[in-house]
Amino acid sequence: MALNSRETIIAVRKNGDGDLEAFKTSSGRVLDYQQALQEVNAGAIAGVNAFKGKDGEMYLRGDADGDPTNNLDNLPNFD
């Protein structure tokens, strides 16, 4: 799959605790956390990677590129 054909995450929705719970992609799709994890692992979404936390759960984070503006926590919110 060509890099330019992969979707990116452009906005996020957080729960009452400030934790990420949903993502909006560059094509306008809205993915819950588990859907986003599956798509990132499948290579369908660029600029994000999955990692295993100390609690053994899988989490998403933006690729480390030195640009804090595209970190998932810093993306615009959507309803």
C-alpha positions in Angstrom: 0.0 0.0 0.0 1.5 3.3 -1.0 2.2 5.7 1.9 0.0 8.5 0.4 -3.0 6.2 0.2 -3.0 5.5 3.9 -5.4 7.4 6.1 -4.2 9.6 9.0 -5.9 10.6 12.2 -7.0 14.2 12.1 -9.1 14.5 15.3 -9.8 12.7 18.6 -12.6 12.4 21.1 -11.7 12.0 24.8 -13.8 10.6 27.7 -14.5 12.5 30.9 -11.1 11.4 32.3 -9.3 12.9 29.3 -8.5 9.5 27.8 -8.7 9.0 24.1 -11.7 7.0 23.1 -12.4 7.6 19.4 -10.5 8.9 16.3 -11.6 10.7 13.1 -9.6 9.8 10.0 -8.6 11.9 7.0 -11.4 10.2 5.0 -14.0 11.2 7.7 -14.4 7.8 9.2 -14.9 7.6 13.0 -13.2 4.7 14.7 -13.5 3.6 18.3 -10.2 2.7 20.1 -10.3 -1.0 19.3 -11.1 -0.4 15.6 -8.2 2.1 15.4 -5.8 -0.4 17.1 -6.8 -3.0 14.5 -6.3 -0.6 11.6 -3.0 0.7 12.8 -1.8 -2.9 13.3 -2.9 -3.7 9.8 -0.9 -0.8 8.4 -4.0 1.1 7.2 -3.3 4.3 9.2 -0.1 6.3 8.8 1.6 8.3 11.5 0.5 6.2 14.5 1.8 3.0 16.1 0.6 0.6 18.7 2.6 -0.4 21.8 2.1 -2.5 24.9 1.8 -0.6 28.1 3.2 -1.7 31.5 -0.3 -3.0 32.3 -0.1 -5.4 29.3 -2.8 -3.5 27.3 -2.2 -2.2 23.8 -2.2 1.6 23.3 -1.9 4.0 20.3 0.5 6.9 20.0 1.7 9.2 17.3 5.0 8.3 15.6 8.0 10.0 17.3 8.8 12.6 14.7 9.8 15.5 17.0 6.6 17.5 16.2 4.4 17.8 19.3 1.5 19.3 17.3 0.7 15.9 15.7 0.7 14.0 19.0 -2.7 12.3 19.4 -3.4 14.2 22.6 -2.8 17.5 20.8 -5.1 16.9 17.8 -8.4 18.8 17.6 -11.4 17.3 19.4 -14.6 16.3 17.6 -18.1 15.4 18.9 
